[in-house]
Amino acid sequence: LTTDQTAALTSDQLGALTTTQIRGLETADFATLTSTQLSGLIATQMPGLTTAQLNALTTTALVSLSTDQLVGLTSTLVAGFSTTQVESLTATQISGFTATQIRGFETTDLAVLSTTQIAGLSTTQIVALTTSQIRGLGTTAVEGLSTDQLAALTSTQIVSFNTTQFTTLTSTQVAGLTTTQARALTSVQIAAFTTDQIGGLETTDIAAMTDTQVRAFSSAQIGAMSSDQVNALFV
């Protein structure tokens, strides 16, 4: 098809194409498809797209795709999103991705997620993140994690946070850590706690820590603790 012919396709005609025919569309022509035309695509056609075709979509065209359409993308195609495209995804679109698709996101893509976008992730999606992806989260995204999302993280995921990410957590987020997560914290992570974060530590979390973890607290950190928190150190 020529560019003019592609531009003349209706949404119904586009939706009737086979995956082979979809893949046959020139990248330059695919890039000219409007939001109205793209609305005709169905989930079963999406795996037929090439990474080049997907990359050619403008952010306006990309955000017009429904969750029903996006769920048809393979994890390889998801990995092919540009960071600009990832930045344009809505929280609703992100919430529709499967766990397999979530694992397809590049770490560089996760680094650009906003607080609004991170809020779109369900606890199931959060748990699906690999440790490399967790380390790839930007500080803005980390700040946007809800207490429910944080509580859903496995111990392996929690310990994968680097100190920059870890010190970004608010005292409210720290207070939301489970005792299992608190017991998994590394000495490096504990030593990185700011005095504000120390105030968020629950006494039950402190009491659950091992002797090695307790020894990681600095004198300044202990000085910032309440009497109840200090008492919990000796439980």
N, C-alpha and C positions, 0 to 999 in steps of 0.2 A: 504493500500500500504506500501511496505517496503521502507526504505530510498533509496535503489538502484533504485527501481521502480519509486519513486518520482523524483529522479535525471534524469531519462530517459525520463520524460514527455517533449513533445515539447510545444512551446508557444501556438500552436493551440489547442493541447489537453487540456492544462491547461485552456484555454479560453472557452472550451466546457463544463467544469464542472459546475454543478448546485451549488447554494449557500450552499445547505446541504452538498454536496460532498466537497466543499472548506472547510467548517467548520470541516469536518471529518479528514482533513489532520493533522497529528501529528505536534505539534509545532516545534519539533526538525527537522522534515523533511521539514517543511515550511521554516525554517531558512536556508536550504541549496539551496533553489531556486536561480537561477542566474538571473541577470538583463534581459538576453535574454528570459528566461522562463516567468518572471514576465510581460514582455511586452505583453503577450497574455491575461492577465486579462482585463476584461472590467468593466465599472462603475457599472453595475447591479450586478456583483459578489462581489464587495467590501463590501457591508453591511453584507455579510455572514462571513467575517473574524471575528475572536475573538481577543480580546485585547492582549491575549498571543501570538497569531500568529503575530500580527502587531509588538509587542515589540521584537519579535525574529528576525525581519529583520535587517540586518546590515545597517549601514548608506549608504554604497555603493548601496545596493539594494533599499533602500528607495528613494534616490535621482534619481534613474532611473525611478521611477514612473512618469507618465505624469499627467498634470493637469486634463485631462479627466478621468483618473483613480482615482485620489485623490478626485475628487468632489463626488465620490460615497460613500465615508466614512461617517458614521454617526457621529454626534457630540460627542457621547459616545466614539467612537473609536478614534477620534481626541484627546479627553481628556486623552486617554490612552497612547499617545506618551510619550516616556521618554524625559528628557531634552536633552540628547545626540542626540536623533533623531531630536528634534526640532532645535537644533543648526545646524544640517546638511541640513535642508531644504533650497532650493534655493529661491531667491526672486520671481522667476517665479512660483514656486510651491505655495508659500504663496499667491501670487496674484490671484490664481485660486480658493481659498477656498470661499465658500459662507458665507454670514453673520451668518447663523446658525452654520456653522462649526467654524467660528472665535470665537463665544461665547463659544465653547466647549473647547478652550485652557485653561489649568490650569494657574493660576497666576505665578507659578514657571517656567512654560514654557516661558511666556512672559518676564520674568526677564532675559532670556539668549539671547533674540533676538539681532542681530547685527544691525548696521546702514544700512548695505546693505539689510538685511531682512526686516527691518521696512519700507524701501523705497518701498518694493514690495506691501505694503498695499494700497489699493485704499481708497478714502475718504468714500466710502460706507462701507468698512470694518472697517475703523477707528470709524465711528459713531456707528457701531454694538458692539463695546467693552463695557463691563459693567464697572461700577465705580471700582469694585474690580480688574478687569483686568487692568484698567488704573493705579491704585495704584501699580500693580505688575510689570509695565514696569521698566526695569533697566535704569540707567542714560545714558548708551550708546545708548539705543533705543530712549530715549527722545531727546538726542542730534541729532539723525538722522531724527527726524520728520521734514518734509518740512513745509513751511509756509501754503501751501494749506491744508496739513493734519491737522495742528494745527487749522486753520480757520474753518475746518469742525467739530471740536469738539463742543459738546453742552455745555451750561453753567454748567450743572450738571457734565459733564466729566471734565471740566476745574477746577472746585472747588475741585475735588477729588484728584488732584495732591498734594502730600505731599511736604513739604518745600525742601527736598533734591532733588526731581525731579524738582521742580519749579526753584531752583537756578541754575540748569543745563542748562536751556534755554539760548541761546545766545541773544545778543541784537537784532540781525536780526529776530530771532524767536519772541521775545517780540514785535517788531515793527509790526509783522504780525497778532497780536491779533485783533480781531474785537472789535468794541465799545461795543457790547452786552456782549462779553466775559470779557472785561475789567470791565464792570459794575458789573459782577458777582463775581469778585475776592474777596476773604475773606480778612479781616484785617491782618490775620496771613500771607497770601501769599504776600500781599503788603509790610508788614514789612520785609519780607525775600528778597526783591529785592536787588541785589547788585548795586553798583554805576554804573557799566558797563551796567547792564540791564536797569537801570533808563534812560540811554541815548537812549535806544531803544523805550521808550514809546512815542507813537504819542500824539500830543496835543489834538486831538479829543477824544482819549481814556481817557486822564486825565480829560478833560472837562465833560465827561460822568459819571465820578465817583460821588458817593454820598458823603455827608458830613462825614459820618462814615468812608468811605474808605479814604478820604483825610486826616482825622485825624490820620490814621494809618501810614502815612509817617513820618519817623524820620527826625530830623534836618539835619543829615548827607545826607540822601537821597535828601532832598529838596536842600541842598547845591550843590548836583551833577547835579541838573536840569539846563537846559538852561533858559534864560529869557522868552522865548516863553512857555516853559513848566510851569514855575512858574505862568505866567499870566493865563494859562489854569486852574490852581487851583481855581481861583477866578471867573470863568465863572458861 
